[in-house]
Amino acid sequence: MESLLGKRALVAGSSRGIGQQIAMGLAQVRCNVVVHCRMPGNAEQTLELLEGHEIETSVVTGDLGTDEGVESVIQGVTAGPGHVDILYNNAAIMNEWQPVWEIPKTAWQDTFQVNVFALIAMCNAFAPVMVERGYGRIINLTSGIKDTPQLAPYGVSKAAVDKHTEDLAAELRGTNVLVNALDPGWLRTDMGGPNADHDVTTVLPGVLVPAFLYDHGPSGQRYAAQDFRSDEQHAAA
Ligand SMILES: NC(=O)c1ccc[n+]([C@@H]2O[C@H](COP(=O)([O-])OP(=O)(O)OC[C@H]3O[C@@H](n4cnc5c(N)ncnc54)[C@H](OP(=O)(O)O)[C@@H]3O)[C@@H](O)[C@H]2O)c1
C-alpha cells in the first residue's frame, strides 16, 4: 500500500456523515485534508475532530447546487492550498420520497446538479492538474440503491456517477490518475436515516482503500466499504 503521508485530499461534503468519517480516516494516516461544506460554520465540528493529527487542514465552501458554488469550491482550492492529490466526490442530495409519476422535474434537476453536474465539474477542474503532477486518486461516492422508484432522481444520478467514473477512467488510463466508485453501504446519517443497516463509523477503513491504491493500480472499478469491516465492527454495526 502507498503512503498518503503529506498528500492532500479534498473531501466534498465533509461537515458530517460519511464525508466526516473520510476526513477523519485520512487524518489518521497523516493525509492533509481540505474540508468542504456549504457554509463556513458547518465545518467546525470536523475541524475539531481533525485537531491533533499533525496535518494541514483548510476549508472551502460552496453550494454545489449552483454553478457559482461549484466555482467557489474550485477557486477556494486554487487560491488556498493550490492543488489536491485526492478528490472524494462525496457531497450529494436525495430527493423526497414520492410516487415516481409525481416527482417534479425540479427534483430531477436539483439532484442532478449536485450529484452529477457538480461532480463532473470537480473532476474537470482537478483531474488535469493531477495528470500534470503524475498522481491522482478520484473517488466518486455511489450507492447500492435499487428497486426504489420513489427515489429515482437519486438512483439515476448514481447510475450516471458510475458511468462517468468508467468513462473518466478510460480517459485517464496510463496517467496514474485513478478514478473509482465507492459504495459506502446503507448508513445511519442524515441522508441514510435512523433505520439504516450500519453505523456510519463502519465506512472506515474501507472508504480509504481507493485512496491507497498503488501507482497505476485499478481504475474504473467499484469498491464497497462494507467489504472491509472488521469483526468488531460487524458486531457493533
Ligand atoms: N447514508 C447512506 O446510507 C448512503 C448510502 C449510499 C451512498 N451514500 C452516499 O454517500 C455520500 C454521503 O452521504 P451521507 O449519508 O454522509 O450524506 P449527509 O449526511 O446528508 O451529508 C451530506 C454532506 O454533503 C454536503 N452537501 C449536501 N448538499 C450540498 C450542496 N448542495 N452543496 C454542498 N455540499 C452539500 C453536506 O454539507 P452541509 O453540512 O454544509 O450541508 C454534508 O457534508 C453521498 O454521496 C451519498 O449519496 C450514502
PDBQT file of the ligand as one rigid body, heavy atoms in Angstrom, charges set to zero:
ROOT
HETATM    1  N1  LIG A 301     -26.050   7.329   4.018  1.00  0.00    +0.000 N 
HETATM    2  C1  LIG A 301     -26.226   6.296   3.237  1.00  0.00    +0.000 C 
HETATM    3  O1  LIG A 301     -26.853   5.297   3.608  1.00  0.00    +0.000 OA
HETATM    4  C2  LIG A 301     -25.610   6.282   1.846  1.00  0.00    +0.000 A 
HETATM    5  C3  LIG A 301     -25.746   5.111   1.082  1.00  0.00    +0.000 A 
HETATM    6  C4  LIG A 301     -25.172   5.053  -0.180  1.00  0.00    +0.000 A 
HETATM    7  C5  LIG A 301     -24.476   6.156  -0.650  1.00  0.00    +0.000 A 
HETATM    8  N2  LIG A 301     -24.353   7.291   0.101  1.00  0.00    +0.000 N 
HETATM    9  C6  LIG A 301     -23.613   8.418  -0.459  1.00  0.00    +0.000 C 
HETATM   10  O2  LIG A 301     -22.606   8.822   0.453  1.00  0.00    +0.000 OA
HETATM   11  C7  LIG A 301     -22.395  10.236   0.329  1.00  0.00    +0.000 C 
HETATM   12  C8  LIG A 301     -22.522  10.914   1.686  1.00  0.00    +0.000 C 
HETATM   13  O3  LIG A 301     -23.795  10.628   2.227  1.00  0.00    +0.000 OA
HETATM   14  P1  LIG A 301     -24.185  10.995   3.735  1.00  0.00    +0.000 P 
HETATM   15  O4  LIG A 301     -25.148   9.991   4.167  1.00  0.00    +0.000 OA
HETATM   16  O5  LIG A 301     -22.964  11.241   4.536  1.00  0.00    +0.000 OA
HETATM   17  O6  LIG A 301     -24.959  12.401   3.500  1.00  0.00    +0.000 OA
HETATM   18  P2  LIG A 301     -25.341  13.534   4.570  1.00  0.00    +0.000 P 
HETATM   19  O7  LIG A 301     -25.239  13.029   5.951  1.00  0.00    +0.000 OA
HETATM   20  O8  LIG A 301     -26.630  14.093   4.098  1.00  0.00    +0.000 OA
HETATM   21  O9  LIG A 301     -24.184  14.646   4.373  1.00  0.00    +0.000 OA
HETATM   22  C9  LIG A 301     -24.143  15.331   3.161  1.00  0.00    +0.000 C 
HETATM   23  C10 LIG A 301     -22.868  16.144   3.043  1.00  0.00    +0.000 C 
HETATM   24  O10 LIG A 301     -22.889  16.755   1.747  1.00  0.00    +0.000 OA
HETATM   25  C11 LIG A 301     -22.920  18.163   1.864  1.00  0.00    +0.000 C 
HETATM   26  N3  LIG A 301     -23.879  18.725   0.927  1.00  0.00    +0.000 N 
HETATM   27  C12 LIG A 301     -25.170  18.377   0.754  1.00  0.00    +0.000 A 
HETATM   28  N4  LIG A 301     -25.740  19.152  -0.172  1.00  0.00    +0.000 NA
HETATM   29  C13 LIG A 301     -24.786  20.005  -0.601  1.00  0.00    +0.000 A 
HETATM   30  C14 LIG A 301     -24.763  21.068  -1.537  1.00  0.00    +0.000 A 
HETATM   31  N5  LIG A 301     -25.850  21.446  -2.224  1.00  0.00    +0.000 N 
HETATM   32  N6  LIG A 301     -23.607  21.743  -1.707  1.00  0.00    +0.000 NA
HETATM   33  C15 LIG A 301     -22.511  21.406  -0.999  1.00  0.00    +0.000 A 
HETATM   34  N7  LIG A 301     -22.470  20.433  -0.096  1.00  0.00    +0.000 NA
HETATM   35  C16 LIG A 301     -23.602  19.736   0.109  1.00  0.00    +0.000 A 
HETATM   36  C17 LIG A 301     -23.339  18.480   3.290  1.00  0.00    +0.000 C 
HETATM   37  O11 LIG A 301     -22.766  19.728   3.680  1.00  0.00    +0.000 OA
HETATM   38  P3  LIG A 301     -23.546  20.746   4.696  1.00  0.00    +0.000 P 
HETATM   39  O12 LIG A 301     -23.378  20.152   6.087  1.00  0.00    +0.000 OA
HETATM   40  O13 LIG A 301     -22.843  22.040   4.554  1.00  0.00    +0.000 OA
HETATM   41  O14 LIG A 301     -24.973  20.766   4.282  1.00  0.00    +0.000 OA
HETATM   42  C18 LIG A 301     -22.756  17.280   4.044  1.00  0.00    +0.000 C 
HETATM   43  O15 LIG A 301     -21.400  17.497   4.351  1.00  0.00    +0.000 OA
HETATM   44  C19 LIG A 301     -23.397  10.715  -0.721  1.00  0.00    +0.000 C 
HETATM   45  O16 LIG A 301     -22.779  10.750  -1.985  1.00  0.00    +0.000 OA
HETATM   46  C20 LIG A 301     -24.462   9.650  -0.692  1.00  0.00    +0.000 C 
HETATM   47  O17 LIG A 301     -25.179   9.568  -1.903  1.00  0.00    +0.000 OA
HETATM   48  C21 LIG A 301     -24.913   7.377   1.326  1.00  0.00    +0.000 A 
ENDROOT
TORSDOF 0
